[in-house]
């Protein structure tokens, strides 16, 4: 971290303190000078060095102030010579290099300072309040930092901390909500746990006793989201009702009373809630019809109903009918609308509504200049929005630098946060803001009186600083509602829907973060089907998990499994592909075997009889790969031709007919195919000239030839001449190009084309992304990109996780 604006004033004070200390130590023989005794003048006199804690991934900046520094040699760990960014006689600025965890000596001339390198913590969500913050880590634990007078850091103490501390006993955390002096966490078993201040019953455990460690909220076992405010908390349940607990003097529990409750009570009239957000003394819910209702205090118009009359039951916000996400501030609220604009209402005393005025509004007003927002966050007196290009813009109060633009000037219209171009999410506290960047690194800016920036040092910052300690996939496969990744240690992690065990971790709990598949440590490739997944292991066996009603797990039964089971009789597999209710594997002798549902001949053995164990596909002896769709299958042969079999009502077999075939038939006109992809009811092939041809069903334009008419033979995808790979889902297709950009085409109602719109396209359109892609995978209505070791996904993200396109770093268990 760099200390600039406050340095001159602080140096005078610090020099006086050091001089006093020198006089004191000279008079007291029994006290040891912190520097070794000198018989001649000290060459370098350091008055200030900060920070003393830096991250192992490097990039933290240190400023050293003193005298005689112009030519001082600077070393780390006695041997590593560091090159300063700036070096003058009175100060030096340098960017610390990446280094391993440990305590080291930073030598500046003949003066030594201790530097601690700490390992990056991999954060997936950050949530902030007035004087502390919490993050959910990749391992689904929680860490908090800042003020701790009421136990809100959850580490069992009431001692403040300027660096993150692990919350005691919490694991499998889905999300965390931070209130003024308490926090609540949603766990993967749908319970809610809270800790910190409890004077109003905001911990929900039936008491009013503070707790410095998490306690379970009474009676909640089906929660899908949680929110916290000053002295109250709320949760949305799986039946889309909402419950709240804690303080209620202004009706913020929404149950028609002003009586506090130390256990959850139902919010009146809410039966279709998707999320809930809480302000200082009011609450709001986003409903399934994209309207918003609010309840509680309304002094500044924060209920949005055109009045300033408080209400102990929910009232409708005027004119909001297309909201996709909601954020409540202290005394105002903001919503992200489906057209990617943002509207706010309520208190506007310092410009926190972002409409260019400082006039309160009892109904929503549009935030100036925002048209590509993907999320919105509301703080006490400021607001922020994340844009599709990864930049972050904030408006409102800025007295502590919480807008992050390098100034302390309030702004009634959005200003860009300095240096942020890869933000994934943001959270706002009272006087500071935090964001998670690509690579799961957390940064904060603004006030820091209680260490809430997590940077390991004291002063505020008007620009983002790294949180101390907040810091590999090989391939990915995407199914309709879940995805899996093969990691660099040959394990597999999956995420998404898990209702029938398709994530393979021994549970049926949905996970929005990757979880390790049980017992898989030597995987070669992985395939995610509709409700099951399969993997080829290094011994060339195949294991599958998930739904098994048609025998698609291939183990001779129809019993579903939440953990991998071995497919019978397969010992020479080179690849596997999982479809709707069946699977196929290409074997080392270039034959193909399939198992599971066969009502349309998709097992390719000449019958329509289901099989719970693998059967050989007829007539194939030179297959190099196999790809499975909903009810049809295709194989790429060594002569670069393609054979398909199974359902053919829309020409998905590509042989010029619409007749089903239980035997493989040749795709017309293909003789130079190099790779193959099958979707719900269509197929595509990458050809040797780097063009792509597709055939079959064409709703939404998924064949990419500029039309929406199905084709029983291959048609050329428009405008593709440098494709490296192709992947297709239910109703859309994508191609990775040689310049590592990605183009997609077809259905786009859920944003699965990734171009920032929801407009279908019958020709390829570029995916809006930062950086370059190395692989693509498409399934259902979702698309994912591999960028280095990071996975980026966009498109459908079904309830209970209605989220904006997200990114996650995948690491081995």
Secondary structure as UniProt FT lines:
FT   TURN            5..6
FT   HELIX           7..27
FT   TURN            29..30
FT   STRAND          45..50
FT   STRAND          53..55
FT   TURN            56..57
FT   STRAND          61..67
FT   TURN            70..71
FT   STRAND          74..76
FT   TURN            77..79
FT   STRAND          80..81
FT   STRAND          86..87
FT   STRAND          91..95
FT   STRAND          102..108
FT   TURN            109..110
FT   STRAND          111..118
FT   STRAND          123..128
FT   STRAND          132..137
FT   TURN            138..139
FT   STRAND          142..146
FT   TURN            149..150
FT   TURN            152..153
FT   STRAND          161..166
FT   TURN            168..169
FT   STRAND          173..178
FT   STRAND          182..187
FT   TURN            188..189
FT   STRAND          192..196
FT   TURN            199..200
FT   TURN            202..203
FT   STRAND          211..216
FT   TURN            218..219
FT   STRAND          223..228
FT   STRAND          232..237
FT   TURN            238..239
FT   STRAND          242..246
FT   TURN            249..250
FT   TURN            252..253
FT   STRAND          261..266
FT   TURN            268..269
FT   STRAND          273..278
FT   STRAND          282..287
FT   TURN            288..289
FT   STRAND          292..296
FT   TURN            299..300
FT   TURN            302..303
FT   STRAND          311..316
FT   TURN            318..319
FT   STRAND          323..328
FT   STRAND          332..337
FT   TURN            338..339
FT   STRAND          342..346
FT   TURN            349..350
FT   TURN            352..353
FT   STRAND          361..366
FT   TURN            368..369
FT   STRAND          373..378
FT   STRAND          382..387
FT   TURN            388..389
FT   STRAND          392..396
FT   TURN            399..400
FT   TURN            402..403
FT   STRAND          411..416
FT   TURN            418..419
FT   STRAND          423..428
FT   STRAND          432..437
FT   TURN            438..440
FT   STRAND          441..446
FT   TURN            449..450
FT   TURN            452..453
FT   STRAND          461..466
FT   TURN            468..469
FT   STRAND          473..478
FT   STRAND          482..487
FT   TURN            488..489
FT   STRAND          492..496
FT   TURN            499..500
FT   TURN            502..503
FT   STRAND          511..516
FT   TURN            518..519
FT   STRAND          523..528
FT   STRAND          532..537
FT   TURN            538..539
FT   STRAND          542..546
FT   TURN            549..550
FT   TURN            552..553
FT   STRAND          561..566
FT   TURN            568..569
FT   STRAND          573..578
FT   STRAND          582..587
FT   TURN            588..589
FT   STRAND          592..596
FT   TURN            599..600
FT   TURN            602..603
FT   STRAND          611..616
FT   TURN            618..619
FT   STRAND          623..628
FT   STRAND          632..637
FT   TURN            638..639
FT   STRAND          642..646
FT   TURN            649..650
FT   TURN            652..653
FT   STRAND          661..666
FT   TURN            668..669
FT   STRAND          673..678
FT   STRAND          682..687
FT   TURN            688..689
FT   STRAND          692..696
FT   HELIX           699..701
FT   TURN            702..703
FT   STRAND          711..716
FT   TURN            718..719
FT   STRAND          723..728
FT   STRAND          732..737
FT   TURN            738..739
FT   STRAND          742..746
FT   TURN            749..750
FT   TURN            752..753
FT   STRAND          761..766
FT   STRAND          775..779
FT   TURN            780..781
FT   STRAND          782..787
FT   TURN            788..789
FT   STRAND          790..795
FT   TURN            799..800
FT   STRAND          807..809
//
